[in-house]
Amino acid sequence: MPLSIRFAVLQRDDHKCVSCGQSPPQVTLEVDHKKPFSKGGSNDMNNLQTLCFHCNRGKGARSL
């Protein structure tokens, strides 16, 4: 996905994990697909969320 979309998602989510609420420097943040890209999810802002590394790995390829 374009870097501009990633940055917009991080800004929208206030640079915090939407699952646990942590933010840098305590955690590394990632932009995640709510409906996995591998299962037909899009790069639309409504399908993207900010998760920390640990919450994203716990989610895997499951939809939220």
C-alpha positions as CSV (number, residue, x, y, z in Angstrom):
1,M,0.0,0.0,0.0
2,P,1.2,3.5,-0.6
3,L,3.2,5.2,2.1
4,S,0.8,8.1,2.1
5,I,-2.1,5.7,3.1
6,R,0.0,4.2,5.9
7,F,0.8,7.7,7.2
8,A,-2.9,8.7,7.0
9,V,-4.0,5.6,9.0
10,L,-1.3,6.2,11.7
11,Q,-2.5,9.8,12.0
12,R,-6.2,8.9,12.1
13,D,-5.4,6.3,14.9
14,D,-3.4,8.9,16.8
15,H,-0.2,6.8,16.5
16,K,-1.6,4.2,18.9
17,C,-2.5,0.5,18.7
18,V,-6.3,0.4,18.4
19,S,-6.3,-2.9,20.2
20,C,-4.1,-2.3,23.3
21,G,-3.6,1.5,23.2
22,Q,0.2,1.4,23.3
23,S,2.4,3.8,21.3
24,P,6.0,4.2,20.4
25,P,8.6,3.9,21.7
26,Q,7.2,1.1,23.8
27,V,6.0,-0.8,20.7
28,T,6.4,-0.9,17.0
29,L,3.3,0.1,15.1
30,E,2.1,-1.5,11.9
31,V,-0.8,-0.7,9.5
32,D,-3.1,-3.8,9.3
33,H,-5.9,-4.9,7.1
34,K,-9.2,-5.6,9.1
35,K,-10.3,-8.0,6.4
36,P,-7.0,-9.6,5.3
37,F,-5.7,-8.6,1.8
38,S,-5.3,-12.4,1.2
39,K,-9.0,-12.9,1.7
40,G,-10.2,-10.0,-0.6
41,G,-9.7,-7.1,1.7
42,S,-8.8,-3.7,0.2
43,N,-6.3,-0.9,0.9
44,D,-9.2,1.4,1.6
45,M,-8.9,3.5,4.8
46,N,-12.0,1.9,6.2
47,N,-10.3,-1.6,6.0
48,L,-7.1,-0.4,7.7
49,Q,-6.1,0.0,11.3
50,T,-3.0,0.6,13.4
51,L,-1.9,-2.3,15.5
52,C,1.3,-2.9,17.5
53,F,3.6,-5.7,16.4
54,H,2.3,-8.0,19.2
55,C,-1.4,-7.4,18.6
56,N,-0.9,-7.8,14.8
57,R,0.9,-11.2,15.2
58,G,-1.8,-12.4,17.6
59,K,-4.5,-11.6,15.0
60,G,-2.8,-13.3,12.1
61,A,-5.0,-13.6,8.9
62,R,-8.3,-13.5,10.8
63,S,-10.8,-10.7,10.1
64,L,-11.8,-8.4,12.9
